[in-house]
Amino acid sequence: MRVEKITLKKIAASLNVSISTVSKALKDSHEISDLTKKRILDYVNEVGYRPNNLAVSLQRQRTMTIGVIVPELVHHFFSRVISGAENYASHAGYKLLITMSNDEWEKERQMTDLLTNGYVDGLLVSVAKQSFEKNNFMHFSTLLDRRFPLVFFDRTPSGLNVNKVTINDVEGGYKATKHLIDKGAQRIAILTTPPHISVGADREKGYKKALLEAGYELDSNLIFHIDERASIKEQIAKLFDLNPMLDAVFAVNEKYAALTLKLAAQLNLKITDDLMVIGFTDGFISKSTTPSLSTIAQHGFEMGEKAMEILLEKIEDKSSLNTPKSVIIPTNLVERESTRKP
């Protein structure tokens, strides 16, 4: 049995009103009376009419969808950013289309080209590590030339004047290292990313600033740039081999910090007495390790909300694309068992 399609025209004919009046009722327009509006909406609910969202989007020249490209999904920080972005977007009537670059330049480029080919109204991006390694951000330059609404968060492309929401990574690295100094640490190592990754490089700057300010000498043996293509655990083990007098480690992310705790346990090092450890990003890992990890909180949810707020501003007012906006989200130190001495 064929079910007859319900259209605006048929609703209008059934109620003896114009198609325009039906459309205005569905949009909750003040141009028609409340009585007429109620009569139309009651009938619409009764017959089960649903508007064609694709047609509405084409009329508005909007998809009401925002694309999000993150390096990885199974990461507490990025999941919190996405939660914040989704929370803000949903209240504004937008949906999210989330993709992952897996920290690969080619995949990031492909996702950027795909999403911005009519699927989304704007894009939120945290740049892939390989894009920094290649120093290639042409896929984003092209979007900027097209005046496509684009906001970066956490990791931002080098050399481009863009909308961005970040933390002060130098300040975060400084806070972490100063905390260890204030706890009495003398030989403080840093486990960080390769220098071309901006967030790791900036946290390393903060580490060096705190040491020099406290009168400590910089020791290259205590600065380890982790290559994630090789065994991270073996690289951390090498740090301990080279520095038997090591008494504190600042790890620029949760993964490095958690692996440091695991290795310390295998070496029979007592946390806080023999070794203090502080990480970065206050996620599930930091709260769940034994002992729990002191860390620098990045406030990913707030970052996601602010990034989405800026992006929707740029979508609603294309003239504002001429003036990129930069927002810095404050960090704070969260002290837990890994640095809390009796």
C-alpha positions in Angstrom: 0.0 0.0 0.0 1.5 3.4 -1.1 1.7 6.0 1.7 0.9 9.5 0.4 3.6 12.0 1.0 2.6 14.9 3.3 3.7 18.3 1.9 3.3 21.9 2.9 1.0 22.3 -0.1 -1.4 19.5 1.1 -1.4 20.8 4.7 -2.3 24.3 3.4 -5.1 22.9 1.2 -6.5 20.8 4.1 -6.6 23.8 6.4 -7.6 26.3 3.7 -4.6 28.6 4.3 -1.7 29.6 2.2 1.6 27.7 2.0 3.3 30.8 3.3 1.1 30.7 6.4 2.0 27.1 7.1 5.7 27.9 6.6 5.4 30.8 9.1 3.7 28.6 11.7 6.5 26.0 11.4 9.1 28.8 11.9 7.1 30.2 14.9 6.7 33.5 13.1 5.0 36.5 14.9 3.4 37.5 11.5 0.5 35.1 12.1 -1.9 34.9 15.1 -1.4 32.4 17.9 -4.7 30.8 17.1 -3.8 30.1 13.5 -0.4 28.9 14.5 -1.8 26.5 17.1 -4.4 25.2 14.5 -1.6 24.5 12.0 0.8 22.9 14.5 -1.9 20.7 15.9 -2.7 19.4 12.4 1.0 19.0 11.6 1.5 16.8 14.7 -1.6 14.9 14.0 -0.6 13.9 10.4 3.1 13.4 11.4 4.6 15.9 9.0 8.4 16.3 9.3 10.2 19.1 7.4 12.9 18.1 4.8 16.1 19.1 6.6 18.1 19.0 3.4 15.7 21.4 1.6 15.8 23.7 4.6 19.6 23.7 4.6 19.7 24.5 0.9 17.2 27.4 1.4 19.4 28.8 4.2 22.6 28.0 2.3 23.7 26.3 5.5 24.2 22.6 6.5 23.9 23.4 10.2 26.8 21.0 10.7 30.3 21.7 12.0 33.3 19.6 11.1 35.9 18.6 13.7 39.3 17.1 13.0 41.3 15.8 15.9 44.6 13.9 16.0 43.0 11.0 18.0 39.7 10.2 19.6 40.9 7.9 22.5 42.4 10.8 24.4 40.8 12.4 27.4 41.7 16.0 26.4 40.3 15.7 22.9 37.1 14.0 24.1 36.6 16.9 26.6 37.1 19.5 23.9 34.6 17.7 21.6 32.1 17.6 24.6 32.4 21.3 25.1 32.1 22.1 21.4 29.1 19.8 21.1 27.4 21.4 24.1 27.7 24.9 22.7 26.8 23.8 19.1 23.7 21.9 20.1 22.2 24.9 21.9 22.7 26.9 18.7 21.1 24.2 16.5 24.2 22.8 15.0 25.5 19.2 14.8 29.0 17.9 14.8 30.7 15.7 12.2 33.9 14.3 13.9 36.9 12.9 12.1 40.4 11.8 13.1 43.7 12.5 11.3 45.6 9.9 13.3 48.4 12.6 13.4 49.0 12.0 9.7 49.3 14.9 7.2 47.7 13.2 4.2 44.7 12.0 6.2 44.3 15.5 7.7 44.4 17.0 4.2 41.9 14.5 2.9 39.5 15.1 5.7 39.8 18.9 5.3 39.0 18.7 1.6 36.1 16.3 2.1 34.4 18.1 4.9 34.7 21.6 3.4 33.2 20.4 0.0 29.7 21.3 1.0 29.3 19.1 4.1 29.9 21.6 6.9 29.6 25.3 7.5 32.8 25.6 9.5 35.7 23.6 10.8 37.4 23.1 14.2 40.9 21.6 14.0 43.8 20.5 16.2 46.7 20.1 13.8 48.3 16.6 13.2 51.9 16.1 14.4 53.0 15.1 10.9 51.8 18.5 9.5 54.3 20.2 11.9 57.0 17.7 10.9 56.4 18.5 7.2 55.8 22.2 8.0 53.0 21.9 5.4 49.7 23.7 6.1 48.7 24.5 2.5 45.3 22.8 3.0 44.5 25.3 5.7 46.0 28.3 3.7 43.6 27.4 0.9 40.6 27.5 3.2 41.7 30.9 4.6 42.0 32.2 1.0 38.4 30.9 0.4 37.3 32.8 3.5 36.0 29.5 5.0 35.2 29.7 8.7 38.0 27.9 10.5 39.1 27.8 14.2 42.1 25.9 15.6 42.4 24.7 19.2 45.4 23.4 21.2 47.8 22.8 18.2 47.8 25.6 15.8 49.5 25.9 12.4 52.8 27.8 12.3 53.1 31.1 10.4 49.3 31.5 9.7 47.1 34.3 11.1 44.2 32.2 12.3 41.4 32.0 14.8 42.7 29.9 17.7 41.9 28.8 21.3 44.9 27.6 23.2 46.5 27.5 26.6 49.7 29.3 27.6 51.9 26.2 27.2 55.0 28.1 28.3 53.3 29.1 31.5 52.0 25.5 32.0 55.5 24.1 31.7 56.8 26.8 34.1 54.1 25.9 36.7 54.9 22.2 36.5 58.7 22.7 36.9 58.4 25.3 39.6 56.2 23.0 41.6 58.9 20.3 41.5 61.5 22.9 42.5 59.4 24.1 45.4 59.1 20.5 46.5 62.9 20.3 46.8 63.8 18.5 43.5 67.4 19.1 42.3 67.7 16.9 39.2 64.6 17.5 37.1 64.2 15.9 33.7 61.6 16.7 31.0 60.0 14.1 28.7 58.7 16.1 25.8 57.8 15.9 22.1 60.2 16.6 19.1 60.9 20.3 18.8 58.7 20.8 15.8 55.5 20.1 17.9 54.6 23.5 19.2 52.9 22.5 22.4 55.8 20.4 23.5 58.4 23.0 22.5 56.5 25.7 24.5 56.2 23.5 27.6 60.0 22.9 27.3 60.5 26.7 27.2 58.6 27.0 30.5 60.7 24.1 32.0 63.9 25.9 31.1 62.6 29.3 32.3 61.7 27.9 35.8 65.1 26.1 36.1 67.1 29.2 35.2 65.0 31.4 37.4 65.8 29.1 40.3 69.5 29.2 39.6 69.7 25.6 38.2 72.0 24.8 35.2 70.4 23.3 32.1 71.6 19.8 31.5 71.0 18.3 28.0 71.0 14.8 29.5 67.8 15.7 31.3 65.9 16.9 28.2 64.4 13.9 26.3 62.5 14.4 23.0 60.4 11.3 22.7 60.0 9.7 19.3 56.6 8.0 19.3 57.6 5.8 16.3 59.9 3.9 18.7 59.3 2.4 22.1 58.5 5.2 24.5 59.2 3.0 27.5 62.7 2.2 26.3 63.4 5.9 25.8 62.3 6.7 29.3 64.4 3.8 30.6 67.4 5.4 28.8 66.7 8.6 30.7 67.1 6.7 34.0 70.2 4.9 32.9 71.9 8.2 32.0 70.8 10.0 35.1 71.1 7.8 38.2 70.7 10.8 40.5 67.4 11.9 38.9 64.8 12.9 41.5 62.0 14.4 39.4 60.3 14.2 36.0 58.1 16.6 34.2 56.2 14.8 31.4 54.4 16.9 28.9 51.4 14.6 28.6 49.6 11.9 30.6 51.0 9.0 28.6 54.7 9.8 29.3 53.9 10.5 32.9 52.0 7.2 33.4 54.8 5.2 31.8 57.4 7.0 34.0 55.4 5.8 37.1 55.3 2.3 35.8 59.0 2.2 35.1 59.8 3.7 38.5 57.9 0.9 40.2 59.9 -1.7 38.2 63.1 0.0 39.3 61.9 -0.1 43.0 61.9 3.7 43.2 59.6 5.1 45.9 57.5 7.9 44.6 58.1 11.3 46.2 60.9 9.9 48.4 63.1 8.8 45.4 61.3 10.3 42.5 58.5 12.9 41.9 56.5 13.0 38.7 54.2 15.6 37.2 52.2 15.4 34.0 50.0 17.5 31.7 46.3 17.2 31.1 44.0 16.3 34.0 42.4 13.3 32.5 41.3 9.8 33.6 44.8 8.5 33.5 46.1 11.1 36.0 43.3 10.3 38.4 43.6 6.5 38.0 47.3 5.7 38.3 48.9 4.4 41.5 50.0 6.8 42.9 47.7 9.4 41.4 49.5 12.0 39.2 50.0 15.6 39.9 49.3 17.5 36.6 48.6 20.8 34.8 44.8 21.0 34.0 44.1 22.2 30.5 40.3 22.6 30.8 39.4 21.0 27.5 35.6 21.4 27.9 36.0 25.2 28.2 38.4 25.2 25.3 35.8 23.4 23.1 33.0 25.7 24.1 35.1 28.8 23.4 36.4 27.5 20.0 32.8 26.7 19.0 31.6 30.1 20.1 34.2 31.9 17.9 33.5 29.6 15.0 29.7 30.3 15.1 30.5 34.0 15.3 32.5 33.8 12.1 29.8 31.7 10.3 27.1 34.2 11.3 29.2 37.3 10.3 31.6 36.6 7.4 32.9 40.1 7.6 34.5 39.2 11.0 36.8 36.7 9.2 39.1 39.6 8.4 40.0 39.9 12.1 41.1 36.6 13.5 40.5 36.0 17.2 42.9 34.5 19.7 41.8 33.3 23.2 44.0 31.7 25.9 42.4 29.4 28.4 44.0 29.6 31.9 45.7 26.4 33.3 46.0 25.4 36.9 48.2 23.0 38.9 46.5 19.9 40.4 48.6 18.3 43.1 48.2 14.6 43.8 50.2 11.8 45.3 53.0 11.8 42.8 54.5 15.0 44.2 52.8 15.3 47.6 55.5 14.6 50.2 54.4 13.7 53.8 
